[in-house]
Amino acid sequence: MKKTFLLVGFMTLILSACASTEKNPTIAQQLKSKCEMNDYNACNDLGYLNEYGMSLAVNKQAAFDLYQKSCNGNSAQGCNNLGRYYAFGTNDIVEIDTNKAIELFDKACQLGEKPACSNLNILLLQNSVKK
């Protein structure tokens, strides 16, 4: 319950920072500083801002790189977000790699990221149907 409130609070903070028509780099700068000090959850959050153009211009490659750093540092959300890239692929960053996506969703699930557990189960079910 506490994590849900923290996530909602964080998302509210991000959305309110991005509600204006101008880009607000302040939150991005704070996350970048934390990420550089190996706060892997901050790396994930900065990746999210890059992926969706919140406070920054959209930069999917930077998001991918930040999710990778985040996951390497055992951020559950970072592994889940990186898994999405491999599950769906992007035209210019990474090809679909279902096995890699399963590996990343499994890692994120083991680290406690419940949405990753759902993503893992969906991919496993889809693969069992294809066989």
Secondary structure, DSSP 8 states (H G I E B T S, - for coil): -HHHHHHHHHHHHHHHHT-SSS---HHHHHHHHHHHTT-HHHHHHHHHHHHHTSSS---HHHHHHHHHHHHHTT-HHHHHHHHHHHHH--SSS----HHHHHHHHHHHHHTT-HHHHHHHHHHHHHHHHH-
